[in-house]
Amino acid sequence: MRDALEVAEGDTLLYVVEGKQVRITTKHQLAQELYGSLAEDDRRDFTQELLDERRAEAQREKP
Protein backbone atom coordinates (compact mmCIF):
# COMPACT_ATOMS: atom_id res chain seq x y z
CA MET A 1 0.00 0.00 0.00
CA ARG A 2 2.90 2.38 0.75
CA ASP A 3 4.28 1.92 -2.74
CA ALA A 4 0.90 2.51 -4.37
CA LEU A 5 0.32 5.68 -2.33
CA GLU A 6 3.98 6.79 -2.49
CA VAL A 7 4.06 6.96 1.30
CA ALA A 8 7.32 6.76 3.20
CA GLU A 9 7.76 5.56 6.76
CA GLY A 10 7.01 8.45 9.09
CA ASP A 11 4.73 10.32 6.66
CA THR A 12 1.55 11.66 8.22
CA LEU A 13 -1.55 10.21 6.60
CA LEU A 14 -4.70 12.26 6.18
CA TYR A 15 -8.18 10.92 5.63
CA VAL A 16 -10.14 13.24 3.36
CA VAL A 17 -13.92 12.74 3.30
CA GLU A 18 -15.39 13.50 -0.13
CA GLY A 19 -19.12 12.88 -0.10
CA LYS A 20 -19.54 9.26 0.91
CA GLN A 21 -15.97 8.33 0.05
CA VAL A 22 -12.79 8.54 2.09
CA ARG A 23 -9.47 9.25 0.42
CA ILE A 24 -6.11 8.58 2.07
CA THR A 25 -3.30 11.00 1.27
CA THR A 26 -0.26 12.60 2.88
CA LYS A 27 0.14 16.21 3.99
CA HIS A 28 2.71 16.73 1.23
CA GLN A 29 0.46 15.31 -1.50
CA LEU A 30 -2.50 17.39 -0.33
CA ALA A 31 -0.37 20.54 -0.26
CA GLN A 32 0.75 19.83 -3.84
CA GLU A 33 -2.89 19.46 -4.92
CA LEU A 34 -3.91 22.69 -3.21
CA TYR A 35 -0.91 24.74 -4.36
CA GLY A 36 -2.13 27.45 -6.65
CA SER A 37 -5.78 26.60 -6.09
CA LEU A 38 -6.39 30.22 -5.03
CA ALA A 39 -5.50 31.51 -8.51
CA GLU A 40 -8.22 33.74 -9.95
CA ASP A 41 -9.40 34.00 -13.54
CA ASP A 42 -7.05 36.96 -13.98
CA ARG A 43 -4.22 34.43 -13.62
CA ARG A 44 -3.05 35.88 -10.29
CA ASP A 45 -1.68 33.19 -8.04
CA PHE A 46 -2.41 34.37 -4.52
CA THR A 47 -0.55 31.44 -3.02
CA GLN A 48 2.65 32.47 -4.80
CA GLU A 49 2.08 36.13 -3.96
CA LEU A 50 1.79 35.26 -0.27
CA LEU A 51 4.97 33.20 -0.41
CA ASP A 52 6.80 36.04 -2.16
CA GLU A 53 5.62 38.53 0.48
CA ARG A 54 6.76 36.26 3.31
CA ARG A 55 10.18 35.82 1.72
CA ALA A 56 10.55 39.57 1.28
CA GLU A 57 9.60 40.12 4.95
CA ALA A 58 12.14 37.53 6.05
CA GLN A 59 14.86 39.26 3.99
CA ARG A 60 14.03 42.64 5.54
CA GLU A 61 14.23 41.16 9.05
CA LYS A 62 17.72 39.74 8.56
CA PRO A 63 20.45 41.76 10.34
mmCIF file of the N, C-alpha and C atoms, coordinates in Angstrom:
data_MODEL
# 
_entry.id   MODEL 
# 
loop_
_atom_site.group_PDB 
_atom_site.id 
_atom_site.type_symbol 
_atom_site.label_atom_id 
_atom_site.label_alt_id 
_atom_site.label_comp_id 
_atom_site.label_asym_id 
_atom_site.label_entity_id 
_atom_site.label_seq_id 
_atom_site.pdbx_PDB_ins_code 
_atom_site.Cartn_x 
_atom_site.Cartn_y 
_atom_site.Cartn_z 
_atom_site.occupancy 
_atom_site.B_iso_or_equiv 
_atom_site.pdbx_formal_charge 
_atom_site.auth_seq_id 
_atom_site.auth_comp_id 
_atom_site.auth_asym_id 
_atom_site.auth_atom_id 
_atom_site.pdbx_PDB_model_num 
ATOM 1   N N  . MET A 1 1  ? 0.823   -1.183 0.000   1.00 0.00 ? 1  MET A N  1 
ATOM 2   C CA . MET A 1 1  ? 0.000   0.000  0.000   1.00 0.00 ? 1  MET A CA 1 
ATOM 3   C C  . MET A 1 1  ? 0.877   1.260  0.000   1.00 0.00 ? 1  MET A C  1 
ATOM 4   N N  . ARG A 1 2  ? 1.997   1.222  0.741   1.00 0.00 ? 2  ARG A N  1 
ATOM 5   C CA . ARG A 1 2  ? 2.895   2.385  0.750   1.00 0.00 ? 2  ARG A CA 1 
ATOM 6   C C  . ARG A 1 2  ? 3.405   2.710  -0.643  1.00 0.00 ? 2  ARG A C  1 
ATOM 7   N N  . ASP A 1 3  ? 3.781   1.689  -1.384  1.00 0.00 ? 3  ASP A N  1 
ATOM 8   C CA . ASP A 1 3  ? 4.285   1.919  -2.742  1.00 0.00 ? 3  ASP A CA 1 
ATOM 9   C C  . ASP A 1 3  ? 3.205   2.538  -3.616  1.00 0.00 ? 3  ASP A C  1 
ATOM 10  N N  . ALA A 1 4  ? 1.995   2.009  -3.535  1.00 0.00 ? 4  ALA A N  1 
ATOM 11  C CA . ALA A 1 4  ? 0.896   2.507  -4.371  1.00 0.00 ? 4  ALA A CA 1 
ATOM 12  C C  . ALA A 1 4  ? 0.567   3.957  -4.045  1.00 0.00 ? 4  ALA A C  1 
ATOM 13  N N  . LEU A 1 5  ? 0.651   4.326  -2.759  1.00 0.00 ? 5  LEU A N  1 
ATOM 14  C CA . LEU A 1 5  ? 0.325   5.680  -2.333  1.00 0.00 ? 5  LEU A CA 1 
ATOM 15  C C  . LEU A 1 5  ? 1.544   6.600  -2.282  1.00 0.00 ? 5  LEU A C  1 
ATOM 16  N N  . GLU A 1 6  ? 2.722   6.042  -2.575  1.00 0.00 ? 6  GLU A N  1 
ATOM 17  C CA . GLU A 1 6  ? 3.976   6.791  -2.492  1.00 0.00 ? 6  GLU A CA 1 
ATOM 18  C C  . GLU A 1 6  ? 4.152   7.403  -1.109  1.00 0.00 ? 6  GLU A C  1 
ATOM 19  N N  . VAL A 1 7  ? 3.963   6.547  -0.094  1.00 0.00 ? 7  VAL A N  1 
ATOM 20  C CA . VAL A 1 7  ? 4.060   6.960  1.297   1.00 0.00 ? 7  VAL A CA 1 
ATOM 21  C C  . VAL A 1 7  ? 5.321   6.363  1.902   1.00 0.00 ? 7  VAL A C  1 
ATOM 22  N N  . ALA A 1 8  ? 6.094   7.214  2.551   1.00 0.00 ? 8  ALA A N  1 
ATOM 23  C CA . ALA A 1 8  ? 7.315   6.759  3.201   1.00 0.00 ? 8  ALA A CA 1 
ATOM 24  C C  . ALA A 1 8  ? 7.051   6.561  4.690   1.00 0.00 ? 8  ALA A C  1 
ATOM 25  N N  . GLU A 1 9  ? 7.886   5.765  5.319   1.00 0.00 ? 9  GLU A N  1 
ATOM 26  C CA . GLU A 1 9  ? 7.764   5.560  6.755   1.00 0.00 ? 9  GLU A CA 1 
ATOM 27  C C  . GLU A 1 9  ? 7.898   6.911  7.459   1.00 0.00 ? 9  GLU A C  1 
ATOM 28  N N  . GLY A 1 10 ? 6.998   7.194  8.366   1.00 0.00 ? 10 GLY A N  1 
ATOM 29  C CA . GLY A 1 10 ? 7.013   8.451  9.091   1.00 0.00 ? 10 GLY A CA 1 
ATOM 30  C C  . GLY A 1 10 ? 6.133   9.529  8.499   1.00 0.00 ? 10 GLY A C  1 
ATOM 31  N N  . ASP A 1 11 ? 5.644   9.346  7.256   1.00 0.00 ? 11 ASP A N  1 
ATOM 32  C CA . ASP A 1 11 ? 4.729   10.319 6.661   1.00 0.00 ? 11 ASP A CA 1 
ATOM 33  C C  . ASP A 1 11 ? 3.427   10.345 7.446   1.00 0.00 ? 11 ASP A C  1 
ATOM 34  N N  . THR A 1 12 ? 2.846   11.524 7.571   1.00 0.00 ? 12 THR A N  1 
ATOM 35  C CA . THR A 1 12 ? 1.550   11.661 8.221   1.00 0.00 ? 12 THR A CA 1 
ATOM 36  C C  . THR A 1 12 ? 0.461   11.419 7.194   1.00 0.00 ? 12 THR A C  1 
ATOM 37  N N  . LEU A 1 13 ? -0.438  10.494 7.502   1.00 0.00 ? 13 LEU A N  1 
ATOM 38  C CA . LEU A 1 13 ? -1.545  10.212 6.599   1.00 0.00 ? 13 LEU A CA 1 
ATOM 39  C C  . LEU A 1 13 ? -2.755  11.049 6.982   1.00 0.00 ? 13 LEU A C  1 
ATOM 40  N N  . LEU A 1 14 ? -3.469  11.502 5.972   1.00 0.00 ? 14 LEU A N  1 
ATOM 41  C CA . LEU A 1 14 ? -4.699  12.265 6.175   1.00 0.00 ? 14 LEU A CA 1 
ATOM 42  C C  . LEU A 1 14 ? -5.849  11.497 5.527   1.00 0.00 ? 14 LEU A C  1 
ATOM 43  N N  . TYR A 1 15 ? -6.976  11.514 6.177   1.00 0.00 ? 15 TYR A N  1 
ATOM 44  C CA . TYR A 1 15 ? -8.180  10.916 5.632   1.00 0.00 ? 15 TYR A CA 1 
ATOM 45  C C  . TYR A 1 15 ? -9.081  12.066 5.204   1.00 0.00 ? 15 TYR A C  1 
ATOM 46  N N  . VAL A 1 16 ? -9.346  12.156 3.918   1.00 0.00 ? 16 VAL A N  1 
ATOM 47  C CA . VAL A 1 16 ? -10.143 13.238 3.365   1.00 0.00 ? 16 VAL A CA 1 
ATOM 48  C C  . VAL A 1 16 ? -11.503 12.667 2.975   1.00 0.00 ? 16 VAL A C  1 
ATOM 49  N N  . VAL A 1 17 ? -12.566 13.196 3.593   1.00 0.00 ? 17 VAL A N  1 
ATOM 50  C CA . VAL A 1 17 ? -13.918 12.742 3.297   1.00 0.00 ? 17 VAL A CA 1 
ATOM 51  C C  . VAL A 1 17 ? -14.451 13.553 2.131   1.00 0.00 ? 17 VAL A C  1 
ATOM 52  N N  . GLU A 1 18 ? -14.837 12.861 1.071   1.00 0.00 ? 18 GLU A N  1 
ATOM 53  C CA . GLU A 1 18 ? -15.391 13.498 -0.128  1.00 0.00 ? 18 GLU A CA 1 
ATOM 54  C C  . GLU A 1 18 ? -16.733 12.841 -0.411  1.00 0.00 ? 18 GLU A C  1 
ATOM 55  N N  . GLY A 1 19 ? -17.799 13.490 0.040   1.00 0.00 ? 19 GLY A N  1 
ATOM 56  C CA . GLY A 1 19 ? -19.120 12.885 -0.097  1.00 0.00 ? 19 GLY A CA 1 
ATOM 57  C C  . GLY A 1 19 ? -19.208 11.658 0.780   1.00 0.00 ? 19 GLY A C  1 
ATOM 58  N N  . LYS A 1 20 ? -19.455 10.510 0.164   1.00 0.00 ? 20 LYS A N  1 
ATOM 59  C CA . LYS A 1 20 ? -19.540 9.256  0.908   1.00 0.00 ? 20 LYS A CA 1 
ATOM 60  C C  . LYS A 1 20 ? -18.294 8.407  0.717   1.00 0.00 ? 20 LYS A C  1 
ATOM 61  N N  . GLN A 1 21 ? -17.225 9.033  0.250   1.00 0.00 ? 21 GLN A N  1 
ATOM 62  C CA . GLN A 1 21 ? -15.965 8.328  0.048   1.00 0.00 ? 21 GLN A CA 1 
ATOM 63  C C  . GLN A 1 21 ? -14.886 8.920  0.949   1.00 0.00 ? 21 GLN A C  1 
ATOM 64  N N  . VAL A 1 22 ? -13.932 8.089  1.305   1.00 0.00 ? 22 VAL A N  1 
ATOM 65  C CA . VAL A 1 22 ? -12.793 8.536  2.088   1.00 0.00 ? 22 VAL A CA 1 
ATOM 66  C C  . VAL A 1 22 ? -11.536 8.299  1.264   1.00 0.00 ? 22 VAL A C  1 
ATOM 67  N N  . ARG A 1 23 ? -10.714 9.330  1.177   1.00 0.00 ? 23 ARG A N  1 
ATOM 68  C CA . ARG A 1 23 ? -9.471  9.254  0.421   1.00 0.00 ? 23 ARG A CA 1 
ATOM 69  C C  . ARG A 1 23 ? -8.312  9.359  1.404   1.00 0.00 ? 23 ARG A C  1 
ATOM 70  N N  . ILE A 1 24 ? -7.306  8.533  1.233   1.00 0.00 ? 24 ILE A N  1 
ATOM 71  C CA . ILE A 1 24 ? -6.109  8.575  2.067   1.00 0.00 ? 24 ILE A CA 1 
ATOM 72  C C  . ILE A 1 24 ? -5.010  9.283  1.283   1.00 0.00 ? 24 ILE A C  1 
ATOM 73  N N  . THR A 1 25 ? -4.381  10.258 1.913   1.00 0.00 ? 25 THR A N  1 
ATOM 74  C CA . THR A 1 25 ? -3.302  11.004 1.270   1.00 0.00 ? 25 THR A CA 1 
ATOM 75  C C  . THR A 1 25 ? -2.302  11.428 2.344   1.00 0.00 ? 25 THR A C  1 
ATOM 76  N N  . THR A 1 26 ? -1.224  12.059 1.929   1.00 0.00 ? 26 THR A N  1 
ATOM 77  C CA . THR A 1 26 ? -0.262  12.604 2.881   1.00 0.00 ? 26 THR A CA 1 
ATOM 78  C C  . THR A 1 26 ? -0.397  14.123 2.897   1.00 0.00 ? 26 THR A C  1 
ATOM 79  N N  . LYS A 1 27 ? 0.167   14.751 3.921   1.00 0.00 ? 27 LYS A N  1 
ATOM 80  C CA . LYS A 1 27 ? 0.140   16.215 3.989   1.00 0.00 ? 27 LYS A CA 1 
ATOM 81  C C  . LYS A 1 27 ? 0.831   16.804 2.761   1.00 0.00 ? 27 LYS A C  1 
ATOM 82  N N  . HIS A 1 28 ? 1.956   16.215 2.375   1.00 0.00 ? 28 HIS A N  1 
ATOM 83  C CA . HIS A 1 28 ? 2.712   16.732 1.230   1.00 0.00 ? 28 HIS A CA 1 
ATOM 84  C C  . HIS A 1 28 ? 1.887   16.631 -0.061  1.00 0.00 ? 28 HIS A C  1 
ATOM 85  N N  . GLN A 1 29 ? 1.250   15.486 -0.283  1.00 0.00 ? 29 GLN A N  1 
ATOM 86  C CA . GLN A 1 29 ? 0.460   15.306 -1.501  1.00 0.00 ? 29 GLN A CA 1 
ATOM 87  C C  . GLN A 1 29 ? -0.725  16.264 -1.532  1.00 0.00 ? 29 GLN A C  1 
ATOM 88  N N  . LEU A 1 30 ? -1.365  16.478 -0.386  1.00 0.00 ? 30 LEU A N  1 
ATOM 89  C CA . LEU A 1 30 ? -2.499  17.394 -0.329  1.00 0.00 ? 30 LEU A CA 1 
ATOM 90  C C  . LEU A 1 30 ? -2.043  18.825 -0.590  1.00 0.00 ? 30 LEU A C  1 
ATOM 91  N N  . ALA A 1 31 ? -0.904  19.204 -0.029  1.00 0.00 ? 31 ALA A N  1 
ATOM 92  C CA . ALA A 1 31 ? -0.369  20.544 -0.262  1.00 0.00 ? 31 ALA A CA 1 
ATOM 93  C C  . ALA A 1 31 ? -0.074  20.748 -1.745  1.00 0.00 ? 31 ALA A C  1 
ATOM 94  N N  . GLN A 1 32 ? 0.472   19.734 -2.408  1.00 0.00 ? 32 GLN A N  1 
ATOM 95  C CA . GLN A 1 32 ? 0.749   19.825 -3.841  1.00 0.00 ? 32 GLN A CA 1 
ATOM 96  C C  . GLN A 1 32 ? -0.536  20.023 -4.633  1.00 0.00 ? 32 GLN A C  1 
ATOM 97  N N  . GLU A 1 33 ? -1.603  19.324 -4.228  1.00 0.00 ? 33 GLU A N  1 
ATOM 98  C CA . GLU A 1 33 ? -2.895  19.455 -4.920  1.00 0.00 ? 33 GLU A CA 1 
ATOM 99  C C  . GLU A 1 33 ? -3.475  20.851 -4.728  1.00 0.00 ? 33 GLU A C  1 
ATOM 100 N N  . LEU A 1 34 ? -3.313  21.401 -3.530  1.00 0.00 ? 34 LEU A N  1 
ATOM 101 C CA . LEU A 1 34 ? -3.913  22.687 -3.212  1.00 0.00 ? 34 LEU A CA 1 
ATOM 102 C C  . LEU A 1 34 ? -3.085  23.871 -3.686  1.00 0.00 ? 34 LEU A C  1 
ATOM 103 N N  . TYR A 1 35 ? -1.794  23.646 -3.946  1.00 0.00 ? 35 TYR A N  1 
ATOM 104 C CA . TYR A 1 35 ? -0.915  24.740 -4.358  1.00 0.00 ? 35 TYR A CA 1 
ATOM 105 C C  . TYR A 1 35 ? -1.470  25.426 -5.606  1.00 0.00 ? 35 TYR A C  1 
ATOM 106 N N  . GLY A 1 36 ? -1.638  26.694 -5.503  1.00 0.00 ? 36 GLY A N  1 
ATOM 107 C CA . GLY A 1 36 ? -2.133  27.448 -6.653  1.00 0.00 ? 36 GLY A CA 1 
ATOM 108 C C  . GLY A 1 36 ? -3.631  27.409 -6.822  1.00 0.00 ? 36 GLY A C  1 
ATOM 109 N N  . SER A 1 37 ? -4.331  26.722 -5.926  1.00 0.00 ? 37 SER A N  1 
ATOM 110 C CA . SER A 1 37 ? -5.783  26.604 -6.085  1.00 0.00 ? 37 SER A CA 1 
ATOM 111 C C  . SER A 1 37 ? -6.493  27.923 -5.821  1.00 0.00 ? 37 SER A C  1 
ATOM 112 N N  . LEU A 1 38 ? -5.779  28.918 -5.282  1.00 0.00 ? 38 LEU A N  1 
ATOM 113 C CA . LEU A 1 38 ? -6.385  30.216 -5.035  1.00 0.00 ? 38 LEU A CA 1 
ATOM 114 C C  . LEU A 1 38 ? -6.247  31.153 -6.228  1.00 0.00 ? 38 LEU A C  1 
ATOM 115 N N  . ALA A 1 39 ? -5.683  30.672 -7.324  1.00 0.00 ? 39 ALA A N  1 
ATOM 116 C CA . ALA A 1 39 ? -5.505  31.514 -8.505  1.00 0.00 ? 39 ALA A CA 1 
ATOM 117 C C  . ALA A 1 39 ? -6.866  31.943 -9.057  1.00 0.00 ? 39 ALA A C  1 
ATOM 118 N N  . GLU A 1 40 ? -6.987  33.195 -9.408  1.00 0.00 ? 40 GLU A N  1 
ATOM 119 C CA . GLU A 1 40 ? -8.223  33.739 -9.951  1.00 0.00 ? 40 GLU A CA 1 
ATOM 120 C C  . GLU A 1 40 ? -8.194  33.659 -11.477 1.00 0.00 ? 40 GLU A C  1 
ATOM 121 N N  . ASP A 1 41 ? -9.319  34.014 -12.082 1.00 0.00 ? 41 ASP A N  1 
ATOM 122 C CA . ASP A 1 41 ? -9.403  34.002 -13.544 1.00 0.00 ? 41 ASP A CA 1 
ATOM 123 C C  . ASP A 1 41 ? -8.420  34.975 -14.180 1.00 0.00 ? 41 ASP A C  1 
ATOM 124 N N  . ASP A 1 42 ? -7.992  35.994 -13.415 1.00 0.00 ? 42 ASP A N  1 
ATOM 125 C CA . ASP A 1 42 ? -7.053  36.961 -13.981 1.00 0.00 ? 42 ASP A CA 1 
ATOM 126 C C  . ASP A 1 42 ? -5.620  36.434 -13.938 1.00 0.00 ? 42 ASP A C  1 
ATOM 127 N N  . ARG A 1 43 ? -5.502  35.147 -13.625 1.00 0.00 ? 43 ARG A N  1 
ATOM 128 C CA . ARG A 1 43 ? -4.215  34.435 -13.623 1.00 0.00 ? 43 ARG A CA 1 
ATOM 129 C C  . ARG A 1 43 ? -3.319  34.816 -12.444 1.00 0.00 ? 43 ARG A C  1 
ATOM 130 N N  . ARG A 1 44 ? -3.841  35.579 -11.480 1.00 0.00 ? 44 ARG A N  1 
ATOM 131 C CA . ARG A 1 44 ? -3.055  35.885 -10.289 1.00 0.00 ? 44 ARG A CA 1 
ATOM 132 C C  . ARG A 1 44 ? -3.007  34.652 -9.407  1.00 0.00 ? 44 ARG A C  1 
ATOM 133 N N  . ASP A 1 45 ? -1.859  34.336 -8.926  1.00 0.00 ? 45 ASP A N  1 
ATOM 134 C CA . ASP A 1 45 ? -1.676  33.191 -8.039  1.00 0.00 ? 45 ASP A CA 1 
ATOM 135 C C  . ASP A 1 45 ? -1.441  33.736 -6.632  1.00 0.00 ? 45 ASP A C  1 
ATOM 136 N N  . PHE A 1 46 ? -2.501  33.781 -5.844  1.00 0.00 ? 46 PHE A N  1 
ATOM 137 C CA . PHE A 1 46 ? -2.409  34.368 -4.518  1.00 0.00 ? 46 PHE A CA 1 
ATOM 138 C C  . PHE A 1 46 ? -1.514  33.553 -3.593  1.00 0.00 ? 46 PHE A C  1 
ATOM 139 N N  . THR A 1 47 ? -1.435  32.269 -3.819  1.00 0.00 ? 47 THR A N  1 
ATOM 140 C CA . THR A 1 47 ? -0.545  31.436 -3.019  1.00 0.00 ? 47 THR A CA 1 
ATOM 141 C C  . THR A 1 47 ? 0.892   31.874 -3.243  1.00 0.00 ? 47 THR A C  1 
ATOM 142 N N  . GLN A 1 48 ? 1.283   32.040 -4.492  1.00 0.00 ? 48 GLN A N  1 
ATOM 143 C CA . GLN A 1 48 ? 2.653   32.467 -4.798  1.00 0.00 ? 48 GLN A CA 1 
ATOM 144 C C  . GLN A 1 48 ? 2.897   33.881 -4.311  1.00 0.00 ? 48 GLN A C  1 
ATOM 145 N N  . GLU A 1 49 ? 1.916   34.762 -4.441  1.00 0.00 ? 49 GLU A N  1 
ATOM 146 C CA . GLU A 1 49 ? 2.075   36.132 -3.956  1.00 0.00 ? 49 GLU A CA 1 
ATOM 147 C C  . GLU A 1 49 ? 2.324   36.154 -2.452  1.00 0.00 ? 49 GLU A C  1 
ATOM 148 N N  . LEU A 1 50 ? 1.598   35.331 -1.709  1.00 0.00 ? 50 LEU A N  1 
ATOM 149 C CA . LEU A 1 50 ? 1.787   35.257 -0.266  1.00 0.00 ? 50 LEU A CA 1 
ATOM 150 C C  . LEU A 1 50 ? 3.186   34.748 0.070   1.00 0.00 ? 50 LEU A C  1 
ATOM 151 N N  . LEU A 1 51 ? 3.628   33.717 -0.636  1.00 0.00 ? 51 LEU A N  1 
ATOM 152 C CA . LEU A 1 51 ? 4.974   33.197 -0.409  1.00 0.00 ? 51 LEU A CA 1 
ATOM 153 C C  . LEU A 1 51 ? 6.034   34.257 -0.710  1.00 0.00 ? 51 LEU A C  1 
ATOM 154 N N  . ASP A 1 52 ? 5.855   34.985 -1.794  1.00 0.00 ? 52 ASP A N  1 
ATOM 155 C CA . ASP A 1 52 ? 6.805   36.042 -2.158  1.00 0.00 ? 52 ASP A CA 1 
ATOM 156 C C  . ASP A 1 52 ? 6.849   37.131 -1.086  1.00 0.00 ? 52 ASP A C  1 
ATOM 157 N N  . GLU A 1 53 ? 5.670   37.513 -0.574  1.00 0.00 ? 53 GLU A N  1 
ATOM 158 C CA . GLU A 1 53 ? 5.618   38.525 0.478   1.00 0.00 ? 53 GLU A CA 1 
ATOM 159 C C  . GLU A 1 53 ? 6.334   38.052 1.735   1.00 0.00 ? 53 GLU A C  1 
ATOM 160 N N  . ARG A 1 54 ? 6.119   36.808 2.105   1.00 0.00 ? 54 ARG A N  1 
ATOM 161 C CA . ARG A 1 54 ? 6.759   36.256 3.308   1.00 0.00 ? 54 ARG A CA 1 
ATOM 162 C C  . ARG A 1 54 ? 8.282   36.210 3.145   1.00 0.00 ? 54 ARG A C  1 
ATOM 163 N N  . ARG A 1 55 ? 8.742   35.843 1.966   1.00 0.00 ? 55 ARG A N  1 
ATOM 164 C CA . ARG A 1 55 ? 10.183  35.817 1.721   1.00 0.00 ? 55 ARG A CA 1 
ATOM 165 C C  . ARG A 1 55 ? 10.780  37.223 1.802   1.00 0.00 ? 55 ARG A C  1 
ATOM 166 N N  . ALA A 1 56 ? 10.078  38.201 1.236   1.00 0.00 ? 56 ALA A N  1 
ATOM 167 C CA . ALA A 1 56 ? 10.550  39.573 1.284   1.00 0.00 ? 56 ALA A CA 1 
ATOM 168 C C  . ALA A 1 56 ? 10.609  40.071 2.728   1.00 0.00 ? 56 ALA A C  1 
ATOM 169 N N  . GLU A 1 57 ? 9.600   39.742 3.528   1.00 0.00 ? 57 GLU A N  1 
ATOM 170 C CA . GLU A 1 57 ? 9.603   40.124 4.946   1.00 0.00 ? 57 GLU A CA 1 
ATOM 171 C C  . GLU A 1 57 ? 10.780  39.495 5.661   1.00 0.00 ? 57 GLU A C  1 
ATOM 172 N N  . ALA A 1 58 ? 11.031  38.233 5.395   1.00 0.00 ? 58 ALA A N  1 
ATOM 173 C CA . ALA A 1 58 ? 12.143  37.533 6.046   1.00 0.00 ? 58 ALA A CA 1 
ATOM 174 C C  . ALA A 1 58 ? 13.477  38.173 5.676   1.00 0.00 ? 58 ALA A C  1 
ATOM 175 N N  . GLN A 1 59 ? 13.635  38.604 4.424   1.00 0.00 ? 59 GLN A N  1 
ATOM 176 C CA . GLN A 1 59 ? 14.860  39.260 3.993   1.00 0.00 ? 59 GLN A CA 1 
ATOM 177 C C  . GLN A 1 59 ? 15.046  40.607 4.699   1.00 0.00 ? 59 GLN A C  1 
ATOM 178 N N  . ARG A 1 60 ? 13.950  41.348 4.863   1.00 0.00 ? 60 ARG A N  1 
ATOM 179 C CA . ARG A 1 60 ? 14.029  42.643 5.538   1.00 0.00 ? 60 ARG A CA 1 
ATOM 180 C C  . ARG A 1 60 ? 14.377  42.491 7.021   1.00 0.00 ? 60 ARG A C  1 
ATOM 181 N N  . GLU A 1 61 ? 13.977  41.375 7.621   1.00 0.00 ? 61 GLU A N  1 
ATOM 182 C CA . GLU A 1 61 ? 14.226  41.159 9.051   1.00 0.00 ? 61 GLU A CA 1 
ATOM 183 C C  . GLU A 1 61 ? 15.624  40.667 9.349   1.00 0.00 ? 61 GLU A C  1 
ATOM 184 N N  . LYS A 1 62 ? 16.361  40.217 8.339   1.00 0.00 ? 62 LYS A N  1 
ATOM 185 C CA . LYS A 1 62 ? 17.720  39.744 8.564   1.00 0.00 ? 62 LYS A CA 1 
ATOM 186 C C  . LYS A 1 62 ? 18.627  40.919 8.945   1.00 0.00 ? 62 LYS A C  1 
ATOM 187 N N  . PRO A 1 63 ? 19.533  40.677 9.920   1.00 0.00 ? 63 PRO A N  1 
ATOM 188 C CA . PRO A 1 63 ? 20.445  41.765 10.345  1.00 0.00 ? 63 PRO A CA 1 
ATOM 189 C C  . PRO A 1 63 ? 21.473  42.100 9.283   1.00 0.00 ? 63 PRO A C  1 
# 
